[in-house]
Amino acid sequence: MSKKNSFESNLAELESMVEKLESGEMSLEESLKSFETCVKHYKSCRDYLNKAEKKIKVLSENLKEEDFE
């Protein structure tokens, strides 16, 4: 997976954009475009976290099964 599309890069970009939005220095149009991009980064981060959670659950279940063998 490329660094550009990693969880960390999406989160960093999201945090940076939120800071800009909170500064109040952008026009309404710029703010709306930034907010739209923020939503995309948020969804990407959420997808990464959901995949990680599922993987951890599978690994944990496999570990429990191995304890009984």
Backbone as CSV, one residue per row, in Angstrom:
resi,resn,N_x,N_y,N_z,CA_x,CA_y,CA_z,C_x,C_y,C_z
1,MET,0.847,-1.176,0.000,0.000,0.000,0.000,0.891,1.237,0.000
2,SER,0.567,2.177,-0.782,1.418,3.350,-0.902,1.272,4.256,0.316
3,LYS,2.341,4.994,0.572,2.339,5.929,1.698,1.238,6.966,1.543
4,LYS,0.973,7.370,0.289,-0.041,8.391,0.020,-1.420,7.964,0.529
5,ASN,-1.709,6.672,0.457,-3.032,6.197,0.830,-3.033,5.456,2.161
6,SER,-2.011,5.665,2.980,-1.945,4.971,4.254,-2.898,5.612,5.270
7,PHE,-3.162,4.874,6.317,-3.988,5.397,7.399,-3.353,6.665,7.962
8,GLU,-2.057,6.583,8.206,-1.356,7.706,8.821,-1.406,8.963,7.951
9,SER,-1.221,8.793,6.639,-1.249,9.976,5.770,-2.653,10.567,5.678
10,ASN,-3.661,9.708,5.654,-5.044,10.205,5.643,-5.375,10.941,6.936
11,LEU,-4.931,10.394,8.053,-5.196,11.029,9.343,-4.474,12.367,9.450
12,ALA,-3.221,12.410,9.018,-2.466,13.662,9.066,-3.116,14.726,8.186
13,GLU,-3.549,14.327,7.013,-4.212,15.275,6.109,-5.523,15.764,6.712
14,LEU,-6.267,14.868,7.316,-7.530,15.229,7.958,-7.282,16.223,9.089
15,GLU,-6.302,15.941,9.924,-5.996,16.850,11.038,-5.575,18.229,10.532
16,SER,-4.773,18.260,9.489,-4.319,19.527,8.913,-5.498,20.334,8.366
17,MET,-6.388,19.652,7.680,-7.542,20.339,7.094,-8.492,20.850,8.165
18,VAL,-8.659,20.094,9.237,-9.529,20.531,10.337,-8.961,21.800,10.972
19,GLU,-7.636,21.828,11.152,-7.016,23.045,11.696,-7.303,24.252,10.811
20,LYS,-7.189,24.060,9.503,-7.459,25.164,8.570,-8.917,25.604,8.653
21,LEU,-9.822,24.618,8.740,-11.244,24.958,8.846,-11.519,25.719,10.136
22,GLU,-10.905,25.279,11.221,-11.140,25.913,12.515,-10.548,27.319,12.591
23,SER,-9.561,27.613,11.747,-8.935,28.932,11.773,-9.897,30.019,11.306
24,GLY,-10.876,29.638,10.485,-11.852,30.598,9.993,-11.324,31.523,8.905
25,GLU,-10.172,31.202,8.362,-9.551,32.075,7.365,-9.937,31.736,5.932
26,MET,-10.659,30.669,5.714,-11.056,30.281,4.359,-12.430,30.844,4.031
27,SER,-12.645,31.027,2.747,-13.968,31.458,2.306,-14.950,30.304,2.489
28,LEU,-16.220,30.613,2.375,-17.240,29.583,2.508,-17.044,28.495,1.459
29,GLU,-16.778,28.889,0.228,-16.586,27.914,-0.854,-15.377,27.024,-0.567
30,GLU,-14.271,27.621,-0.138,-13.079,26.841,0.202,-13.362,25.902,1.370
31,SER,-14.098,26.394,2.336,-14.450,25.589,3.505,-15.293,24.379,3.113
32,LEU,-16.248,24.586,2.236,-17.096,23.476,1.791,-16.286,22.422,1.039
33,LYS,-15.377,22.871,0.174,-14.524,21.933,-0.562,-13.623,21.172,0.404
34,SER,-13.065,21.874,1.374,-12.203,21.232,2.367,-12.989,20.243,3.216
35,PHE,-14.201,20.628,3.589,-15.034,19.727,4.378,-15.330,18.452,3.600
36,GLU,-15.623,18.589,2.318,-15.881,17.423,1.475,-14.655,16.500,1.445
37,THR,-13.486,17.087,1.316,-12.258,16.298,1.322,-12.034,15.659,2.687
38,CYS,-12.351,16.380,3.748,-12.241,15.829,5.104,-13.106,14.582,5.263
39,VAL,-14.302,14.636,4.726,-15.210,13.486,4.813,-14.589,12.279,4.115
40,LYS,-13.954,12.495,2.964,-13.303,11.391,2.245,-12.161,10.798,3.069
41,HIS,-11.355,11.665,3.675,-10.255,11.181,4.514,-10.793,10.446,5.739
42,TYR,-11.854,10.971,6.332,-12.469,10.315,7.485,-12.952,8.916,7.123
43,LYS,-13.635,8.805,5.986,-14.143,7.489,5.560,-12.999,6.518,5.294
44,SER,-11.935,7.014,4.714,-10.774,6.172,4.457,-10.172,5.682,5.776
45,CYS,-10.018,6.571,6.737,-9.496,6.186,8.050,-10.415,5.176,8.728
46,ARG,-11.695,5.412,8.648,-12.665,4.497,9.249,-12.570,3.119,8.619
47,ASP,-12.403,3.067,7.292,-12.267,1.784,6.597,-11.009,1.042,7.053
48,TYR,-9.898,1.771,7.165,-8.659,1.154,7.662,-8.865,0.576,9.056
49,LEU,-9.504,1.342,9.929,-9.727,0.882,11.300,-10.668,-0.319,11.354
50,ASN,-11.699,-0.318,10.539,-12.616,-1.454,10.495,-11.905,-2.720,10.038
51,LYS,-11.046,-2.597,9.010,-10.286,-3.748,8.524,-9.333,-4.258,9.596
52,ALA,-8.680,-3.339,10.282,-7.752,-3.724,11.343,-8.488,-4.424,12.473
53,GLU,-9.646,-3.909,12.833,-10.442,-4.515,13.897,-10.858,-5.939,13.534
54,LYS,-11.292,-6.142,12.292,-11.681,-7.481,11.847,-10.498,-8.433,11.873
55,LYS,-9.344,-7.948,11.441,-8.145,-8.783,11.427,-7.738,-9.174,12.847
56,ILE,-7.791,-8.214,13.764,-7.463,-8.498,15.163,-8.438,-9.507,15.747
57,LYS,-9.707,-9.381,15.405,-10.713,-10.318,15.909,-10.415,-11.736,15.417
58,VAL,-10.100,-11.879,14.128,-9.787,-13.197,13.562,-8.543,-13.772,14.231
59,LEU,-7.519,-12.949,14.365,-6.284,-13.421,14.991,-6.517,-13.827,16.441
60,SER,-7.324,-13.058,17.161,-7.633,-13.381,18.561,-8.404,-14.683,18.668
61,GLU,-9.352,-14.876,17.764,-10.130,-16.118,17.773,-9.238,-17.312,17.461
62,ASN,-8.305,-17.131,16.516,-7.369,-18.212,16.189,-6.485,-18.533,17.380
63,LEU,-6.087,-17.526,18.118,-5.257,-17.726,19.294,-6.026,-18.505,20.354
64,LYS,-7.288,-18.173,20.554,-8.112,-18.884,21.535,-8.278,-20.347,21.143
65,GLU,-8.480,-20.602,19.847,-8.635,-21.970,19.358,-7.350,-22.765,19.574
66,GLU,-6.198,-22.137,19.390,-4.925,-22.813,19.580,-4.691,-23.146,21.041
67,ASP,-5.242,-22.380,21.960,-5.076,-22.638,23.378,-5.724,-23.956,23.794
68,PHE,-6.727,-24.393,23.042,-7.438,-25.615,23.387,-6.912,-26.826,22.660
69,GLU,-5.966,-26.669,21.795,-5.431,-27.821,21.046,-4.285,-28.465,21.757
